[in-house]
Amino acid sequence: MNTTLAFGMIAGVCGLVLIIAVLKQRAQLLLNFLVRVALGSICILFTNDFLAERGIALSVGLNPVSLLTAGALGFSGVALLYGIVACKYL
């Protein structure tokens, strides 16, 4: 076996391992984002219902911008959305 071929095969295997690691990390980031979107939308729905039962006229709509905010920031994004809506009534 030629040493150049051996070094090429080792570099190829190392590159393949690095590509798999990067794709796994991206899949984990996407999964985390989707979980935060799902939990954020559930939190928004329950909070809207809770505030409506108490007679408080604050509600955040479920739209792509609010879901993106909840997905990117998590629970603090949901709190930010309610803070923005609350500032409109001051």
MOMO-V431776 format. One record per pair of residues at least 6 apart in sequence whose C-alpha atoms are under 8 Angstrom apart, sorted by the first residue. I is the first residue (numbers start at 1). J is the second residue. D is the distance in Angstrom with one decimal. If there is no record, write none. Layout:
I:J:D ; I:J:D
This chain:
33:71:5.2 ; 33:72:6.6 ; 34:71:6.7 ; 35:71:7.7 ; 36:70:6.5 ; 36:71:4.8 ; 36:72:7.6 ; 36:74:5.5 ; 37:67:5.7 ; 37:68:7.1 ; 37:70:5.7 ; 37:71:4.3 ; 37:74:7.6 ; 38:71:8.0 ; 40:67:7.1 ; 40:70:5.3 ; 40:71:7.0 ; 40:74:6.6 ; 40:75:6.6 ; 40:78:6.5 ; 41:62:7.0 ; 41:67:6.7 ; 41:70:7.5 ; 43:78:7.7 ; 44:60:6.8 ; 44:62:7.7 ; 44:78:7.0 ; 47:59:8.0 ; 48:58:7.2 ; 48:59:5.2 ; 48:60:6.9 ; 51:57:7.1 ; 51:58:6.8 ; 51:59:7.6 ; 52:58:7.7 ; 58:82:7.5 ; 58:85:6.6 ; 58:86:6.7 ; 59:82:7.5 ; 59:85:7.4 ; 60:66:8.0 ; 60:81:6.9 ; 60:82:6.6 ; 60:85:7.1 ; 66:78:7.9 ; 66:81:7.3 ; 69:77:5.5 ; 69:78:7.3 ; 70:76:7.7 ; 70:77:4.8 ; 70:78:5.5 ; 71:77:7.8
